[in-house]
Amino acid sequence: MELNIGLKGRAETVVTQENTAQAVGSGLVPVFATPYMIALMENAAVNAVQDALAPDEGTVGTRLDVTHDAATPIGLKVWAEAELTAVEGRKLTFAVSAFDEREKIGGGTHQRFVIKPEKFLAKVQAKG
């Protein structure tokens, strides 16, 4: 499989006390936390392209430009969708959106880079 524009991925979860803004310290209220929405968007992007990569490749997130536009209470399902919109060498750009059972709750763009995890980790460990 190739990294073709239009590849799509999805990731979902249910809002629990553990993934609220109150629990993670990103706010004071028990609603779906922005950091968790971002993680869901990144997971959807990973899911969009992972099957198109070589077995020894993966991706890492490098840039996010997103908004969190609506709050979601505990108990509702939330999901993120990602679509690959550009491939520039190893740089991948995605349109990302997040939804709950009632409405769109966020959206924006996300960039990832294709890496070879073994080489990437060796470079990171050399920093230590």
Disulfide bonds with the S-S distance in Angstrom:
none
